[in-house]
Amino acid sequence: MIRRLMDSLDSVLLGKHESVEMLVMALLADGHVLIEDVPGTGKTTLAKALAVAIGADFARIQFTPDLLPADVTGGAVYRANTGDFEIRKGPVFTQVLLADEINRASPRTQSALLEAMEERQVSLEGEAHRLPELFFVLATENPVEFHGVFPLPEAQMDRFLVRLSIGYPTLDTELQILHEHREGTPLQRLSAVTSVQEILAAREDVRKIHVDEALERYAVRLVQATRSDAGVRLAASPRAGLNLVKMARASAYVAGRDFVNPDDIQKVFYPVMEHRVFAKESVPGASHAILSGILSQTSIPR
């Protein structure tokens, strides 16, 4: 089932198997994904393709500076014919939610997603409303140096299980993209290859993947090393360690194993950690360089 799903997404986002694999692993680990990249690299297409491939309900919110929190969560609407207020649920009540260009909206609107992402519920007029059992947020953001963007606060960045960057295609891949779009887009030819219930069942299997105590200590040492590095302004929280292990389990599951090995932790290390660790120097790649040093200096359990 996982192979069918990844093959289906690979047919839409050509030449980016690593990004597709990380996206599927995040879905299986029951987390949310943030994709930061320049416009036109396939971020929106990937989100739509995922919803189609798993047969899930899909909603898209285009974040703009004038978007209000109620436009995301919904709220009470007055009915003049009855004189009563009626709760109208917003687009967040779906299974796969695309928060497109999330950093173009104000921090107040961005925070409207916090409760939904963390607690899987939305409070409307003092009453909590549960979200669907499968609730997956795929948010896209423009690079911070773009005009008209509000950088995501650290608290919201921490809500995302992984952050990905798709990047530009190679010359051969871009030629293939042109050929694939001659008679419509690959997304139009896509159909469901699995179901929401199968994904939920796979999530239960992922939770049962064995993680040796030595590997748990390894993950914790990696997280704690960010707190003692002199170049770090904001270190990783305990949530980082939890997510590192969750993604490692998903990596083992995708590889067909019922146990986690050190390679699984190293494979997911950068996507899980890089958006949680902030360097004192605000230069591109500073956080990656710090994490690279931590990864190379931390002893691997044998």
Stockholm file with secondary structure:
# STOCKHOLM 1.0

chainA/1-302         MIRRLMDSLDSVLLGKHESVEMLVMALLADGHVLIEDVPGTGKTTLAKALAVAIGADFARIQFTPDLLPADVTGGAVYRANTGDFEIRKGPVFTQVLLADEINRASPRTQSALLEAMEERQVSLEGEAHRLPELFFVLATENPVEFHGVFPLPEAQMDRFLVRLSIGYPTLDTELQILHEHREGTPLQRLSAVTSVQEILAAREDVRKIHVDEALERYAVRLVQATRSDAGVRLAASPRAGLNLVKMARASAYVAGRDFVNPDDIQKVFYPVMEHRVFAKESVPGASHAILSGILSQTSIPR
#=GR chainA/1-302 SS CHHHHHHHHHTTSTTCHHHHHHHHHHHHTTCCEEEECCTTSSHHHHHHHHHHHTTCCEEEEECCTTCCHHHHHEEEEEETTTTEEEEEECTTSSSEEEEETGGGSCHHHHGGGHHHHHHSEEEETTEEEECCSSCEEEEEECCTTSTTCCCCCHHHHTTCSEEECCCCCCHHHHHHHHHHTTTSCGGGGCCCSSCHHHHHHHHHHHHTCBCCHHHHHHHHHHHHHTTSCTTEEECCCHHHHHHHHHHHHHHHHHTTCSBCCHHHHHHHHHHHHTTTCEESSCSTTHHHHHHHHHHHHSCCCC
#=GC SS_cons         CHHHHHHHHHTTSTTCHHHHHHHHHHHHTTCCEEEECCTTSSHHHHHHHHHHHTTCCEEEEECCTTCCHHHHHEEEEEETTTTEEEEEECTTSSSEEEEETGGGSCHHHHGGGHHHHHHSEEEETTEEEECCSSCEEEEEECCTTSTTCCCCCHHHHTTCSEEECCCCCCHHHHHHHHHHTTTSCGGGGCCCSSCHHHHHHHHHHHHTCBCCHHHHHHHHHHHHHTTSCTTEEECCCHHHHHHHHHHHHHHHHHTTCSBCCHHHHHHHHHHHHTTTCEESSCSTTHHHHHHHHHHHHSCCCC
//
